[in-house]
Amino acid sequence: MQEGVVANDKMKAFLKNNMLGQLGRFGFSLFTSSVESLKKRFARKPRDLVLGDAQREEKVKEQRRIKKAIEYKMLLREAFDFFSKNSATIEVVRNQQIEKVQFLLLPFCLELPKVWCDLIFT
């Protein structure tokens, strides 16, 4: 057992004084220092966490607001299309002025045969 310890000590002394050993220690120290600097750079402090969460929450709120605005525009567009399809206007002369009167078309009016539409609107 004593011989193994002596041999191990001789190997450490050889590597310590050898250029290969010095190169290994240099590489290891370079690796550990770079790992430590990366840890420091990417470490998040509690203040950063709170700020990051607030920014994320603000971004989510903005996305929800934009989504609601888009949905509102789509609903508004659907309503406009519905009323433009199911309503009509006529012009009436009243007190020597032309006034537009808007009204809803009844469902059966949309189903009138083309011949009747031609008779009515010509």
C-alpha atoms as one frame of an Amber mdcrd trajectory, in Angstrom:
protein
   0.000   0.000   0.000   2.859   2.304   0.862   4.362   1.719  -2.583   1.103
   2.819  -4.316   1.072   6.085  -2.365   4.705   6.756  -3.213   4.062   6.006
  -6.889   1.035   8.318  -6.857   3.091  11.086  -5.271   5.845  10.597  -7.868
   3.216  10.822 -10.658   1.786  14.054  -9.200   5.270  15.525  -8.900   6.048
  14.508 -12.481   2.838  16.076 -13.820   3.300  19.146 -11.646   6.720  19.897
 -13.042   5.990  18.671 -16.536   4.824  20.976 -19.320   1.887  18.670 -19.988
   0.766  19.018 -16.380   1.042  22.787 -16.552  -0.915  22.826 -19.791  -3.625
  20.649 -18.198  -3.882  22.937 -15.165  -4.065  25.979 -17.458  -6.860  24.417
 -19.507  -8.754  23.406 -16.386  -8.435  26.899 -14.853  -9.547  28.460 -18.144
 -12.576  26.171 -18.240 -13.581  26.867 -14.617 -13.180  30.633 -15.035 -15.315
  30.645 -18.181 -18.006  28.587 -16.441 -18.007  31.022 -13.514 -18.266  34.043
 -15.805 -21.178  32.430 -17.669 -22.906  31.714 -14.372 -22.515  35.351 -13.351
 -23.696  36.634 -16.712 -26.819  34.518 -16.885 -27.644  34.554 -13.186 -30.978
  36.262 -12.640 -31.331  38.417  -9.611 -34.699  38.595  -7.798 -35.186  42.139
  -9.083 -34.615  40.937 -12.641 -37.127  38.145 -12.115 -39.794  40.594 -10.974
 -39.025  42.961 -13.817 -39.035  40.102 -16.311 -42.373  38.839 -15.011 -43.854
  42.337 -15.219 -42.634  42.727 -18.778 -44.001  39.299 -19.722 -47.329  40.129
 -18.110 -47.462  43.443 -19.970 -46.710  41.671 -23.240 -49.467  39.111 -22.594
 -51.922  41.917 -21.812 -50.969  43.683 -25.044 -51.461  40.475 -27.044 -54.890
  39.952 -25.449 -55.854  43.547 -26.239 -54.802  43.115 -29.860 -56.703  39.824
 -30.100 -59.859  41.445 -28.690 -59.502  44.338 -31.143 -59.216  41.915 -34.057
 -62.251  39.940 -32.849 -64.203  43.193 -32.472 -63.309  44.238 -36.025 -64.359
  40.837 -37.346 -67.712  41.022 -35.520 -68.234  44.554 -36.760 -67.461  43.406
 -40.303 -69.926  40.504 -40.006 -72.640  42.846 -38.719 -71.983  45.303 -41.528
 -72.144  42.516 -44.116 -75.374  41.184 -42.603 -77.126  44.556 -42.672 -75.865
  45.450 -46.121 -77.194  42.125 -47.406 -80.530  42.226 -45.533 -81.465  45.886
 -45.805 -82.437  48.268 -48.549 -82.924  51.982 -49.047 -85.365  54.055 -50.976
 -85.272  57.734 -51.728 -88.339  59.736 -50.851 -89.047  63.352 -51.756 -90.378
  65.192 -48.723 -90.689  68.966 -48.445 -88.868  69.249 -51.749 -85.829  67.413
 -50.359 -84.662  63.899 -51.065 -84.402  61.705 -47.965 -83.071  58.184 -47.792
 -85.192  55.690 -45.883 -83.541  52.465 -44.807 -85.441  49.310 -43.922 -84.829
  45.612 -43.371 -85.726  43.181 -46.096 -88.034  40.404 -45.015 -86.650  36.897
 -45.525 -89.039  36.044 -48.357 -87.855  39.126 -50.266 -84.450  37.506 -50.645
 -86.074  34.478 -52.273 -88.038  36.364 -54.982 -87.683  34.985 -58.483 -85.507
  37.006 -60.849 -88.488  37.820 -63.059 -90.296  39.522 -60.190 -87.172  41.475
 -59.228 -86.877  42.685 -62.821 -90.544  43.777 -62.813 -90.237  45.573 -59.477
 -86.934  47.351 -60.004 -87.386  48.432 -63.625
